Amino acid sequence: MRRKLSLERGLVWLRSDLRMHDNSALYHASQCCQQLAAVFIACPASWKNHDEGNTLVTFRMACLHELQTRLQTRNIPLYFLHISTFSQVPKALQHVALRLKIDGVFANAEYPINEQRRDTAVRDILCERGIQVEYYSDRTLLSPGSVRTGNGEPYKVFTPFKRTLIQLCAESAVNPLPVPRKMPVPEGGSHWPKWLEMGGGARLTQKIPGQLPNYSIDSAVTGVVRGWRAGEKAAQKRLKVFSERITKYQAERDFPAFDSTSRLSPYLNSGAISIRQCTHMALSLNDGCWQGGSEGIACWISELIWREFYTHLLVDFPRLSMGQPFKVETEGVPWVYNQDLFNRWSRGETGVPIVDAAMCQLNESAWMHNRLRMIVASFLSKNMLIDWRWGERYFMQHLIDGDFASNNGGWQWTASTGTDAAPYFRVFNPYSQSQRFDPDGTFIRRYIPELALLNDREIHNPPPVPGYPQVICDVGAGRKRAIAVFAGLK
Ligand SMILES: Cc1cc2nc3c(=O)[nH]c(=O)nc-3n(C[C@H](O)[C@H](O)[C@H](O)COP(=O)(O)OP(=O)(O)OC[C@H]3O[C@@H](n4cnc5c(N)ncnc54)[C@H](O)[C@@H]3O)c2cc1C
């Protein structure tokens, strides 16, 4: 239980929690501070280093624009500071806090290792100056580290993790927090400056820029990024629309031609919507049941718990943030590093229609259906035996919903290098996956016009077609090679 704070001036440090509703740090700061401001610190060099792509960053900036307008209605000014790297954040934030005469900084925890190190350094440096630092567990339903086996160990397998998480969550209701209170404006107007020079050319400003080094983020100001409307309002609308068809989720979710999944991932990852809001919606439609009741709803809740599982794993196994496989022995796989083959995979030119259509979906819309993520990841890491880390990186650079924990978890699961991974001998057959989940080729036809006139049988494994590539690897032999390699690991 936290002690009750009472502070004069508070600062909410926003990161991947860009919303006003159900934001733990923002809500609690508004409750215990007399005056409140928020700050967002852009670190484009570190973002680039973490492979965060242009679409993801543009979407984040667009969410920030929307949030600034919302916060104004609560009399909370949002400052923007651009520095370069995470390592500069502690000093910069200390400087901001001192200049703004802040007594306490509030933020929601982030879990990849560099983010954790940054946050520890921030706490240390601010505490030296007597500034309170409060981090909240907000990105997950339960704090990482709190879901344990009977022996107090972290779970390495999803199903028992899910069982325990549900038991723990069911002990209390999942209740999203309200918006922050409206902050009083002192007589004579706000005491917050419009901007401050921070030295070294940096400026703390209430104007969110339309440009950032390393990125081209012009479309952030329009609020629509590659067809995705950014922000909390759009996220709430999407949740509402999805709630009307959630009961069909289990039956339809694996068919990429249908728009049957929620497409909430960009919003969950930027924090425009919270995991509690999503879970609360699902539970309220399922009489409070986490399992049972509607199969569609229970299945969707289970997917939300996969996200939870992968996020918890990051904290218990820091090596996941260091480019290492969960299963150490898989370091012995003789991965192939063929740039030309990799480029063909990434451009959607493998000659396997479902793989190519999926990669076109990613390249055109910055998002890919979950079933397709598994198919293309399996094709790259198993049939082509290319190092899964190349694929993980490409996804991160191109997805609007790129999330380190889920992306790493998804790639390692598919490549059989991760915790709870697919058994190595179960290699997805892209042709039968295609026949099963895109039976009449609707999805393939949408992205590969050269194949549009083929019949429903041929479209999955086509004869030579002008303008469409021949298959770049022997799918069957690739499968056999992968199984043999994994079977031979010590
Ligand atoms: C190789 C690979 C890479 C992936 N990379 C990412 C990524 O970078 N970011 C990301 O958010 N998801 C990733 N996923 C998980 C999943 O594909 C997406 O979350 C999902 O496709 C997003 O669409 P949706 O919002 O319509 O999901 P829905 O089916 O509506 O699910 C609701 C939410 O549950 C979570 N979720 C669903 N499936 C999974 C899953 N398998 N693992 C973790 N969380 C899940 C997501 O937050 C999702 O938004 C990856 C999966 C694979 C196999």
The ligand as a MOL file (V3000), in Angstrom:
LIG
                    3D

  0  0  0     0  0            999 V3000
M  V30 BEGIN CTAB
M  V30 COUNTS 53 58 0 0 0
M  V30 BEGIN ATOM
M  V30 1 C 5.8510 -12.8600 -34.9950 0
M  V30 2 C 4.8470 -12.0440 -34.1990 0
M  V30 3 C 5.1220 -10.7100 -33.9190 0
M  V30 4 C 4.1950 -9.9470 -33.1890 0
M  V30 5 N 4.4970 -8.6240 -32.9100 0
M  V30 6 C 3.6350 -7.8920 -32.1840 0
M  V30 7 C 3.9250 -6.5490 -31.8740 0
M  V30 8 O 4.9700 -5.9970 -32.2120 0
M  V30 9 N 2.9960 -5.8420 -31.1750 0
M  V30 10 C 1.8180 -6.4050 -30.7620 0
M  V30 11 O 1.0140 -5.7240 -30.1310 0
M  V30 12 N 1.5410 -7.6780 -31.0160 0
M  V30 13 C 2.4000 -8.4410 -31.7250 0
M  V30 14 N 2.0810 -9.7330 -32.0120 0
M  V30 15 C 0.8640 -10.3310 -31.4610 0
M  V30 16 C -0.4020 -10.2130 -32.3430 0
M  V30 17 O -0.1160 -10.6170 -33.6430 0
M  V30 18 C -0.9810 -8.7920 -32.3720 0
M  V30 19 O -1.1150 -8.3110 -31.0670 0
M  V30 20 C -2.3610 -8.7730 -33.0210 0
M  V30 21 O -2.2800 -9.2590 -34.3380 0
M  V30 22 C -2.8910 -7.3470 -33.0320 0
M  V30 23 O -4.1330 -7.2890 -33.6710 0
M  V30 24 P -5.4590 -6.9840 -32.8590 0
M  V30 25 O -5.2630 -5.7710 -32.0310 0
M  V30 26 O -6.5730 -6.9730 -33.8250 0
M  V30 27 O -5.5380 -8.2320 -31.9090 0
M  V30 28 P -6.7610 -8.9910 -31.2090 0
M  V30 29 O -6.8070 -10.3480 -31.7740 0
M  V30 30 O -7.9890 -8.1970 -31.2090 0
M  V30 31 O -6.2090 -9.1290 -29.7120 0
M  V30 32 C -6.4000 -8.0770 -28.7490 0
M  V30 33 C -5.0770 -7.6700 -28.1640 0
M  V30 34 O -4.4780 -8.7710 -27.4820 0
M  V30 35 C -3.0610 -8.7260 -27.6120 0
M  V30 36 N -2.6230 -9.9060 -28.3430 0
M  V30 37 C -3.3220 -10.6340 -29.2380 0
M  V30 38 N -2.5890 -11.6820 -29.6580 0
M  V30 39 C -1.4090 -11.5990 -29.0290 0
M  V30 40 C -0.2160 -12.3800 -29.0480 0
M  V30 41 N -0.1110 -13.4940 -29.7960 0
M  V30 42 N 0.8240 -11.9880 -28.3030 0
M  V30 43 C 0.7530 -10.8840 -27.5320 0
M  V30 44 N -0.3490 -10.1000 -27.4650 0
M  V30 45 C -1.4090 -10.4590 -28.1960 0
M  V30 46 C -2.7560 -7.4680 -28.4060 0
M  V30 47 O -2.4990 -6.4240 -27.4850 0
M  V30 48 C -4.0470 -7.2360 -29.1760 0
M  V30 49 O -4.2380 -5.8850 -29.5590 0
M  V30 50 C 2.9990 -10.5350 -32.7410 0
M  V30 51 C 2.7330 -11.8680 -33.0390 0
M  V30 52 C 3.6460 -12.6200 -33.7680 0
M  V30 53 C 3.3370 -14.0480 -34.0730 0
M  V30 END ATOM
M  V30 BEGIN BOND
M  V30 1 1 1 2
M  V30 2 1 2 3
M  V30 3 2 2 52
M  V30 4 2 3 4
M  V30 5 1 4 5
M  V30 6 1 4 50
M  V30 7 2 5 6
M  V30 8 1 6 7
M  V30 9 1 6 13
M  V30 10 2 7 8
M  V30 11 1 7 9
M  V30 12 1 9 10
M  V30 13 2 10 11
M  V30 14 1 10 12
M  V30 15 2 12 13
M  V30 16 1 13 14
M  V30 17 1 14 15
M  V30 18 1 14 50
M  V30 19 1 15 16
M  V30 20 1 16 17
M  V30 21 1 16 18
M  V30 22 1 18 19
M  V30 23 1 18 20
M  V30 24 1 20 21
M  V30 25 1 20 22
M  V30 26 1 22 23
M  V30 27 1 23 24
M  V30 28 2 24 25
M  V30 29 1 24 26
M  V30 30 1 24 27
M  V30 31 1 27 28
M  V30 32 2 28 29
M  V30 33 1 28 30
M  V30 34 1 28 31
M  V30 35 1 31 32
M  V30 36 1 32 33
M  V30 37 1 33 34
M  V30 38 1 33 48
M  V30 39 1 34 35
M  V30 40 1 35 36
M  V30 41 1 35 46
M  V30 42 1 36 37
M  V30 43 1 36 45
M  V30 44 2 37 38
M  V30 45 1 38 39
M  V30 46 1 39 40
M  V30 47 2 39 45
M  V30 48 1 40 41
M  V30 49 2 40 42
M  V30 50 1 42 43
M  V30 51 2 43 44
M  V30 52 1 44 45
M  V30 53 1 46 47
M  V30 54 1 46 48
M  V30 55 1 48 49
M  V30 56 2 50 51
M  V30 57 1 51 52
M  V30 58 1 52 53
M  V30 END BOND
M  V30 END CTAB
M  END
